Amino acid sequence: MNIAEIIAWKRDGGELSAAQIAWVVDKFARGEIADAQMSALAMAIFFQDMTIEETIQLTSSMLHSGKPLVWPESDRPKLDKHSTGGIGDKISLPLAPVWAALGIDVPMISGRGLGPTGGTLDKLESIPGFQVNLSREAMVNVVREVGCVIVSASSDFAPADKRLYALRDVTGTVASIPLITASILSKKLSEGLDALVMDIKWGSGAFMKQRSKALELANRIVAVARQLGTPTRAILTDMNQPIGRMIGNACEVDESLDILEGHGPSDTRELTMVLATHGLLSVGFESQWATAWRQVETVLANGAAREKFAAMVRAQHGDLNQFQRSFQRVPFVATVDGWIQRFDCEKFGYAIIEMGGGRKQATDLLDYRCGIELLVEVGNKVERGQPLLHLLDHPQPSARVLEILQQAIMITQEPPVLSTGEAPWMLVEQNEFA
């Protein structure tokens, strides 16, 4: 086969065969296809899209470019959740120990912050000593001992994806539905799962700004995952408001602990329970929604999930006793009277980056303690001088941080028109899948 001919075929709208895709992924993983050529193919896919069959083959080839986990025989189901990322999205932290407390194994491979959205690994590393870089053997041992682990992907998990993603990140081809699908699933299916729950975000605080594109991604991911043998459910989550009140690293861990201790914001708690319940139904742990929901409520109320989180932290060499849960607060106030019309949630993420809590370059060291505590919601009436948010452990914000925060919150003289009775998340129904 010839890579130049394959690029030209896809560029002109041709459908790649399974053999062509397998050949390209294998050669690329071995370093036998140049980065420039793979970038050209990614751009051709970006513009010409891929069929479901092409996406399935791409995902499978990338998955098998590494070594998927093979678990010892066990009666404990293997379950995971993946989120496409959003401002304030800390749901993985309480969710994994909820499932573990119910007797489900959760081998969760997570990532770092991408642009303005924070990363689960960065949040966990705000806990003193917490190690996310575990060997495959250590990862399996933590799951056996505790029931859940949250780690970064080692080099033998879908290495073709790691190389391809680095190219997509610098060539403007990240926002491709088939490439996103293959990237997510090649890593998640490497975990040897019995089921997967997807949390697809959309809105100003998410990678996907339009609900229609988020639905398209959900359709593709679920269809491909099911064809590759992993039952998968997808939730669409509205990210036009941040999840919870805390945005940052250490402060999101603190809010997650609040959820595990039976407190915390109602939206964060409810989304955790929604995803947890769908997971229980996916692996057949329960057959009825109400029964599964009560199971989740129980382990949150009796402290079992909180103890699982603490056990996971200890097993990954972290020390929760050294994690400070109090923060210095500096108010950011309204300059006019009016109504909170909307948030540009992405701006909150950029403010965190400017404060040092996110990366401008891959080599940047993070200030884990800085963050934002949001005090208002869309639709709230506010007065001049009223605190809209607190800056956490960042006593001297720069003019640039203040400017970004001013842009993040739109205050108008008229109240917004709000939809009523709609949850900010919904299950993508099975009949919506193409």
N, C-alpha and C positions, 0 to 999 in steps of 0.2 A: 504493500500500500504506500501511498505518497501523501504526506501531510498537506502539501500545497494544493493538491487536487481535492482533498477533503474540505479544506478551508473554502476553496472556490465553490464547491458544490453547495455547502451550507450558505455561503454568501448569496448565492443565486436562488435560494429558497428550496433547495433539495432536502429530502429527508435522509438522515444518516442511518445506515444499517446497524444492527447490533454488533456485527463484526467490526465495522469501522470505529464505533464508539469504544469498544473494548480494546482495540488496538491502540487508539490514541491515548486512552487513560493509562494503559500499561507502559507505553513508550514514554509518556510524560513523567510518570512516577519514577521511571528508571533514569530520567535525565537525558533521554535520547530525542526529545522534541524541545526545541529552543523556546525560551520564554516569549520571544516576539511572535513565534508561530502560534503558541497557545493563546496569547492575548488576542491575536487576529481571529482565531476560532471563537473565543468568548464574545468578541464584538459581533461576529456574524450571528451567533446564537441570540445575542441581545436584540438584534434587529429582526431576525427571521423567526424567533421563538423555536420551540420544540414540541413535537407531539407528545402525548402521554407515553407512547411506546418508547420514544427516544429518551424521555426523562427517566423512565424506569431503568433503561439500560445504562444511562449515565450514572444514576444513583448506585446501581448494583456494582458497576465497574469501579467506582470510587470507593464504595464500601469494601470491596475485596482487594483494593490496592494495599490494604493493611491486614491486620489480624483481628477479626471480631472476637469478642469474649465468648468463651464456651464455659458455661457454668456447670459445676457438679450437680448431679441429680438432687433435686430438692422439691418439697411440696410448697415452697414459698414462691409466689409469682414475682416476676421482675417487671417493674413499672417505672416510668419516668415521665417528666413533663418538660416541654421546651417552650420558651417564650421568644417572640421576635424582638422583644426589648421595648421598654418605654420608661418615661420619666417617673421615678418613684417605685419602679417595679421590683419589689423585694420578695415576691411570692414564693420563690423556690426555697427560701430559708425556713419558713414555717411549714411548707407543704411536705418536703422530704421527711422530716421527723414525724409528721402526722401519719403518713403511710407506714413508716417503719414501726410506729407504736401499734399499728393494727396488724402487724405480721407480714408486711410486704417488703421485699428487697428493692432498694432504690439506688442503682449505680449511676449517679447523675454526673455527666460530663458537662461542664459549664464554661463560660467565656469571660473575657474582660470587657471593660467599657469599649463601646464602638461609637465614635463621635460623641454627641451629647448624651447618649443613653449610658447609664452606669452598668457595670458588669458584676455578676454574682461573685466571681473570684476576688475582685477588688474589695467588695464589701466584707467578705469573710476574712480577708487578710488584715482588716482593721482590728481583728481579735489577736492579741499578742501571741505569737508563736504559731498561729494556724498555718498548716502546710497544705497547699493545693497541688503540688507537684509530687504525686505518689507514683511508684511503680505499679505495673499491672497487678503484681502479686499483692502489694500492700493494699491496693484498692479493693481487691477481692476479699482480703482478710478483714478490712474494716466493715464491708457489707456483711460478712459472716458474723462478726462480733456485735455490731450495732444494728444493722439493718439498713443504714443509709450512709452514703459518702458523696461529697461534692468535690470534684477534682477538675484539673485541666486535662485536656486530651494529650496523652503521651504520643511520641513520634510514630508508634506503630498502629495508631488508630487513624484510618483513612488518610494516609500521607498525601495522596493525590489532591485531596480537598485543601489541605494546608497550603500546598504550593499554588494551586489555582486561585484560592481566595486572596493570597498576597498579590497576585496579578490583577484580579478584579478590583481590588481596593485602590489601585493606582491607575487604572485604565478606564474608569467610569462605567464598569459593567456589573456593579454590585446589584443594581435593581433589575435583575432578570429573573422572572418567575421560575423557569426550569433550573437555572443555576443556583438560586436560593434553595429550591426544593432539594436538589442533589447534595448541596453543601450541608444542610441541616440533617437530612436523613442518613447520609453516609456516616456521620458521626454518631447519631442517636441509635441507629440500628446496629452499630458496632458494639453496643452494650449488651446485646443478647436479650432483648426485651420480649416480654409476653404482651405488652400493650404500651401505647404512647398517648399522652394527652398534649395537644398543641394549644397554646395561648397566642393567637394572632392579633397583634395590636394594630390599631389604626387611629389617625387623628394627629393633632399638632405635636403630641408628645411621643410619637412613634415613627418608625422608619417609613411605614406605609401611611401616607397622608389621607388617602381616599379609601372609604369602606369597600368600594367595588374592587379595588386592587387587592385588599386584604382577603376578601371573599374568594377571589381568583386564586390567591396563594393557598388558602385553606383547602379549596377544592383539589388543587394539584397535589399538595402534600398528602392528604388523606387517601386519594386515589392511588398514588405511588406506593405509600407505605402499606396499604392493604394488599396491593398486588405482590409486594415483596414479603407478605406473610405476617405483618405486624398490625393487629387491630389498632386503629387510631381514631380519636375524636378531636375535633377542633372547636375552640371557642373564639369568637370575635370579641375583643375588648375595646371599648371606647376610651381613647387616651387623650381626649380634649381637656381633661383634668388629670393631674397626677394621681397616682394610686397612693392613698394614705396622705399623711401630712409631712412626712420626712423625705428629703431628697439629699442624697450624699452617701457616704460609705458607712462610717460608724453609726450615724444616726438612723440609718435604715436597719442595721442590725438591732439597734435598741428598739425600734418599732416592731421588728419581727419578734423579739423577746416579749414585748407587750402582748402580741397576738397569742403567743404560746402560753402566756400567763393569764389568759382569759380577758384581756383588755384590748386596747388599741382601737384604731379607727374602724368603723363599721364596714366601709367598703373593702378595706384590706382583709378583714376577717371573712367577709362574705365571699370574696373572690377565692380566697384560700379554700373555703369549704366547698364552693362550686367545683373547682378543679379537682379537689380531693374526692368528692363524691363521684364525679365522672370517671375518675381513675378506678375506684372500687367497682363500678359497674363494668368497666372495660375488661377487667381481669376476672370477672365472675365472682368476686369476693362477696357481693350482694347482688340481688336481682331487682330490688325495689329502691327507688330513689329515697323515699322517706326513711327506710331502714338504714341505708348507707349514710344518709345525712346525720342521723342520730349517732351512728358509730363515730363519725368525725367529731361531732359535738362532744362526745364523751371523752375522747383522748385529749381534747383541748381543755375541757373542764377539770379533769382529774389530775392533770400535770404529767401524764404519760408522754405526750409529745414534747413537752419542755425538757423532760429528762433525756429523751432520745437525742434532742439537739445538743444538750450538754455532753452526752456520751460521744456523739460524733465529733464535737470539738476536741474532747480529750484524746480520742483515737487519732485525730489529725494534728496532735501536738499543740493545740491551742489552750489558752488559759482564760476562761471566762471570769475568774476571780480578779484578773488584772484588767478586765475590760471596763472602762469608766463609762457609766451610763448618765452622767450629768454633763451639761453643756453650758458654756457661757453664751448668753443671748444678746444680740444687738438688734433693736427694732428697725424695720424699714416701713415708713409710714406713707399713707395716702396724701397726695398734695392737693386734692380737690374732693368735694363731695360728689356722690353719685352712686352708680351701681356697677358691680363687677360684670362687665358684658362678656368677656371671654379671656382665656389665657392663651398665650403663645408658649406652650409648655416646653418646647425645644429650647427656648431662651433660658429657662431655669437650668437646664443641663449645661448650656454654654457659660452661665454664671458660675456653676460649680467648677468647670474647667478653669475659668479665669481666677478663681479662688485657690486653685491648686489641687482640687479634689478629683480632677480628670486629666487626661493626657493631651497635650498638643503634639507631642512626638512620642513614639513608642518607648523611648528610653527614659521618659520623665518619671521621677519619683513622686508619689502621691502624698498629699496631706490628708490622711484618712479622717481626721476629726472635723474638718470644715463641712458645713452643710447648710441646708435651708429647712426651716419649719414653717409650713404654709398655714396661715391662720384664717383664711377666707376661702369661699367657694364662688363659682360662677352663680350669679343671681343675688348675691348678698348686697345689701345697701351699706355703704361706708361713708364715713365723715372725714374731712380733712384732719390730718394728724393722727388718725387711727392706725395702729400697726396692722400691716397686711401680711407680714411675715417676719420671722426672726432669722438673722444670720447666726449660725452656730459656730462657736470657736473661731471666729474671724473678726476680731474687734476693730480692725481698721480697713474696711472695704475700699478698694480703689474707685476712682471716678468711673472706670470702665465697667466694674461690677454693678455699680449703681445705675449706670446707663442701661445695661442689659436688663436689669430687673424692672426698670421703668417701662421698657418695651414689652416685657413679658405679661404685664397686667393692663388690660384695657378697661378704663373706667369711663362710663358715659352718663349722660343726664337722664336717660330713659332706661327702665329695667329691660333685661333681655327677654325674649320670648322663649320659654323653656318647655321642652316636651315633658309630659307627665306620665307617670306610671310605667316608664320603660327602664329596665335594668341596663347598666352600662356594659353588660356582656350578654352574649347569646350563643347558643349551640348552633353550629351550622348543621342543618338537618341533612339526613342521609340522602334525600332525594335532590339536594342541591349539587351533589358531586357529579362532575362530568365524567 
